[in-house]
Amino acid sequence: MSTEKTKSESIIAGKAYAFALQIVKAYKVLVNEKKEYVLSKQLLKSGTSIGANINEAISGQSKRDFVHKLNIALKEARETNYWLNLLKDGEYINLVEFENLSNKCNELVKCYLVL
């Protein structure tokens, strides 16, 4: 793998990790303050899975494995946006919180598209 690709992979891995931390914090607020357990658990699973799959892709055993894991990360990002929309429309998170998390999630998708 080229140095250029390795740098972009570590950038996206770092962004995915930071996003996962925001998702964990949002989950805590949803559970502790809003008493919302089902949608927040789904958000936690998909939102943290993005980074886990990106990290698996980086250490993939082949180019095919790399692409497969990144595709899973992309699917998890789309699922995360789905849960964020439900939480917003269900009035568990406000528009500002939604836009912050959704924009960060969409940024991960855009990073994936340039890899």
C-alpha positions, 0 to 999 in steps of 0.5 A: 500500500502506498504512503498516500493511501495509508495517510488517508486511511489513518485520517478516516480512522481518526475521524471515525473514532472521534465520531464514535466517541460523540455517538457514545456521549449521545447514547448516554444522554439519550438513556440517562436524560431522555429514557430512550433505550431502543433507538439509542442502542441501535444508534450506538451499535451502528455508529461505533461499528463504522470505525471498527470496520474501517480499522478492520479494513486497514488491516485487511488480508487482501484488497478484496477484504479491504473493500468488503470491510469498507463497504460494511462501514459505509452501510453502517454509516447509512444505518446510523443516519437512519437512526439519527433521523428517527431520533430527530423526528421522534423529538429525542434530539433537536435539530442542532444535535441531529445536524452535528452528528449527521454532518459528521457521519456524512463526512465519513461517507465522503472520506470513504468515497475518495479512498 
